[in-house]
Structure formats: structure tokens, C-alpha cells
Amino acid sequence: MDEGRKKVWICLLIIVLAAVVIGILYYLSTPSGQSSEGFLIRLPGVEAYVG
């Protein structure tokens, strides 16, 4: 029973570490700086046409 429980903990540890590494790589690969890309902010005075 202890051997199976040890294997489960090792697998969970590997999964968590992989998620952390992927998150760090994703964070480092995103461009840094002030970018307006991805924001849905309408400028004052701009009317949208709905038709």
C-alpha cells in the first residue's frame, strides 16, 4: 500500500512542477510593456453602429 501511495505522490509532484514550469515559461514569453492589445475600452465620443 505504501508503494502505491508513494507513486501517486511522485506523479502529483511531477504534475504540479510541470504546471509551474509551463506557467513561468508562458509568463516570460508574453511581451512586456504597456500594450492596448486585448483591452475592450471605447474612446469617448466614438459611437458604434448597430445594424
Rosetta constraint file for C-alpha pairs under 8 A:
AtomPair CA 1 CA 5 HARMONIC 6.34 0.50
AtomPair CA 2 CA 6 HARMONIC 6.06 0.50
AtomPair CA 3 CA 7 HARMONIC 6.36 0.50
AtomPair CA 4 CA 8 HARMONIC 6.33 0.50
AtomPair CA 5 CA 9 HARMONIC 6.35 0.50
AtomPair CA 6 CA 10 HARMONIC 6.23 0.50
AtomPair CA 7 CA 11 HARMONIC 6.16 0.50
AtomPair CA 8 CA 12 HARMONIC 6.17 0.50
AtomPair CA 9 CA 13 HARMONIC 6.05 0.50
AtomPair CA 10 CA 14 HARMONIC 6.20 0.50
AtomPair CA 11 CA 15 HARMONIC 6.22 0.50
AtomPair CA 12 CA 16 HARMONIC 6.17 0.50
AtomPair CA 13 CA 17 HARMONIC 6.09 0.50
AtomPair CA 14 CA 18 HARMONIC 6.02 0.50
AtomPair CA 15 CA 19 HARMONIC 6.20 0.50
AtomPair CA 16 CA 20 HARMONIC 6.25 0.50
AtomPair CA 17 CA 21 HARMONIC 6.16 0.50
AtomPair CA 18 CA 22 HARMONIC 6.08 0.50
AtomPair CA 19 CA 23 HARMONIC 6.05 0.50
AtomPair CA 20 CA 24 HARMONIC 6.16 0.50
AtomPair CA 21 CA 25 HARMONIC 6.15 0.50
AtomPair CA 22 CA 26 HARMONIC 6.05 0.50
AtomPair CA 23 CA 27 HARMONIC 6.07 0.50
AtomPair CA 24 CA 28 HARMONIC 6.14 0.50
AtomPair CA 25 CA 29 HARMONIC 6.04 0.50
AtomPair CA 26 CA 30 HARMONIC 6.43 0.50
AtomPair CA 42 CA 46 HARMONIC 6.90 0.50
